[in-house]
Amino acid sequence: LACAGLFLAAGRPVAKMTLPWARSTIILAMDVSLSMRVSDVKPTRMVAAQEAAKQFLQDLPRKIEVALVTFAGSSQVAHAATLDRPALVAAIDAFQMQRGTAIGSAIVTSLAELFPDQGIDVGEMTYGGKPRGRSLDDKDKPPPLQIAPVAPGSYDSAAIILLSDGRRTTGVDTLEAAKMAADRGVRIYVVGLGSPGGTGGGTEDMPIYLQLDEPALREVARMTGGEYHHAGTAEALRSVYENLGSRVQVQTRETEVAALLALLSAAFAL
């Protein structure tokens, strides 16, 4: 017991312990913009991302729910949070690429999936106001729930893993969305895929899509208490996902162990 690493806090014994504190939900937010067809990451960025995501699902403990969010010019929930791995794999295989890159919208959509009672509306944030020509059957939505900001990274029940190969071209501002996640304590682990300089090849009509915006992606990770990882090859991407699979499951927490020590002492005495 003397080796338990105890220290006194407010006169009570507290131990800092590394525990397998599994998050209940992980959201995989994945870029499906047209630049994902570029082949600098073999065989293509999209195929490499799909295969890495499926391997991630296979290695992840079965008790952790996973949701899929895809984004290009807009963002949507490709599959709600579930323990059904085959259904998630089928959704990953069904990805369809589109124009545009709405990274901030993907973050907001992920938050709306994690906090359905907070009234987070990515459409409202993107376009603002109420659309004209509403049906008489439409009902006014309640205003978004006002929350008290918490410490970045302090929400233990969920995490977002966001993969992108480009930079925001539309949708919600990326850092505005990151602040929303930070205020809710949700960590975002960011994966930058492909060539930071945009030299991966492709068609001449979409050069902006080929430029990986590492400064913005790093800032998203920093603001939310997450991590940024760059993957320039399929092997590196698989390694990143494998590393993230373990990182989001185990974290250090300060846990009071006075009652536990008393119980152990009684057991030894008996």
Salt bridges, closest charged atoms under 4 A:
ASP40 OD1 - ARG45 NE 2.82
GLU51 OE2 - LYS54 NZ 3.13
ASP93 OD1 - LYS54 NZ 2.78
ASP121 OD2 - LYS141 NZ 3.05
ASP140 OD1 - LYS130 NZ 3.40
ASP140 OD1 - ARG134 NH2 3.11
ASP156 OD2 - ARG253 NE 3.78
ASP165 OD2 - ARG45 NH1 2.70
ASP183 OD2 - LYS179 NZ 2.84
ASP205 OD2 - ARG99 NH2 3.43
GLU219 OE2 - ARG222 NH2 2.64
GLU227 OE1 - HIS229 NE2 2.92
GLU227 OE2 - ARG247 NH2 2.44
GLU235 OE2 - ARG238 NH2 3.68
GLU254 OE2 - LYS16 NZ 3.94
GLU256 OE1 - ARG12 NH2 3.21
